[in-house]
Amino acid sequence: MPRLEWPLHIVRRVVIGVIAVALLAVAVPLTVNWIEEKRARCGEGVVKQGDDHECVGVTDGSYVFADHLKSVEKKIKEENRRVEENAGKEPYVSVAYMTSFTLTDDDSNSEESVRHELEGAYLAQYRHNLGDLSSSPKIKLLIANVGSNAAHWEHTVDELIGRMAPDRDKLVAVTGLGPSTERSLSALRRLSDRGLALVASTMTATNIEGIKGFVRVSPTNVDEAYAASAYLKKQKVRTAVVVQDAARSNYYAKTLGDAFTEVFQDTKGHRLVADRMTYDSSVRSAWENELRYMPGQLCDQKPEVVYFAGRGKHLTRFLDSLANRPCQERKFTVITGDDTSNLTAKELAHAAESGVRVLYTGLAHPDMWQQDPLHVSGPSARHFQAGGSLDKWFPGDPRYDGQAIMGHDAVLAAAHGIQMAAGWQGEVSGDAVARMFHQMDGRQQVAGASGFISFENNGNPRNKAIPILHLNAKGRSELVEVSAPRGEPPRKQ
């Protein structure tokens, strides 16, 4: 059979064609992937996730998660840049502030509350790096967004873990951490497993404990319930009813309701006049109706106080229903927990219009120091007073919700741990910072604007100061008194 011979120029064309096809086969997918990746990126360290293309991840302030955060993120970015530029002279490590910064109606936090938290976090960074608490190593502050309802916590946590490397951001601690939910708890465990120090700012559910490296600067729900009960008994209140969210994922509501039920009842005549009344916020088509039917029952039960164990956004619906109660001649007092501070100014004003007296146990209030100077750090509290640092940096942004104080105290605790760890070994790790939390007692207390803070072995603050607040007719929180779960709050040593 005769052999087929191709002319050389045809062979060359065939070879070139084959190579071109092969290159296209590789290049086209790479180009498509590059375009898709570019479209998916919002900024360095921040990507679009989910059906709504929510921008989540970690930034040094270069990417702004929401317009209302522009001012505070700009200041954080400027300070982070200064820290990096001076790294040759002054070493630094990173601390992240993690919560949901892109919010929807599914979130218990409001834009105001998370903005105030971040403002407080920046204040703590500034005080540690340049201000009255200047120390070393310096702190680079990262902003970590887990998305609405913490839906994308896994992506953000993985990004944070990648920032631990010495050739990246040298991350040693994560603060903030969001509300008390199953997703927040899952994120906590993953970060703990990687050896990071963890400081929660507003997480109060009592059953979040036993996690290595974890502490919180907020009182637990049990502590809040104890403080509320002590205040009511001092006011000669003898009868109450508990209204509680029964949603399984709401650790906040369950621990708050359980604790008040246990502590209020005693042998001295303090009692609950009816079984616990529940609604289930996870059943979206039913929970508002459930709250609407409760006032008629309360008119029959005649409690002196209603203890509301639910989120702030549910409280406003409950107060609307209670304002339209069939027994208009009967006056009601409602007392609840700290989630009320997550309501916006508009929501608070609306709640105040209900005609029902509303009290709540807050996490902090700017007036605590003036009423109780022995149990709150004056140097820290002054930054939150009229004309203080936050007023100068972020004018026209009232912070009576106490969230800025809690964000500040969480980062301050992490900074104190970093300073203590560096004092002994120079090189700072997350595990070393976490161990320092157990040494923060006596003269090593955290001089917080929400009270002097030391930690029990389970990570809870020791006998933390708790403000009892009244929601006035203008929707502003007024300080009634400073309490504590067991007698007097800690004082300066």
Buried (B, 14 or more C-beta within 10 A) or exposed (E): EEEEEEEEEEEEEEEEEEEEEEEEEEEEEEEEEEEEEEEEBBEEBBBBBEEEEBBBBBBBBBBBBBEBBEBBBEBBBEBBBEBBEEEEEEBBBBBBBBBBBBBEEEBBBBBBBBBBBBBBBBBBBBBBBEBEBEBBBBBBBBBBBBBBBBBBBBBBBEBBBEBBEEEEBBBBBBBBBBBBBEBBBBBBBBBBEBBBBBBBBBBBBBBBBEBBBBBBBBBBBBBBBBBBBBBBBEEEBBBBBBBBBBBEBBBBBBBBBBBBBEBBBEEEEBEBBBEBBBBBBEEEEEBBEBBBEBBEEBBEBEBBBBBBBBBBBBBBBBBBBBBEBEEEEEEBBBBBBBBBBBBBBEBBBBBBEBBBBBBBBBBBBBBBBEBBEEBBBBEBBBBBBEEBBBBEBBEEBEBBBBBBBBBBBBBBBBBBBBBBBBEEEEEBBBBBBBBBBBBBBEEEBBBBBBBBBBBEEEBBBBBBBBBBBBBEEEBBBBBBBBBBBEEEBBBEE
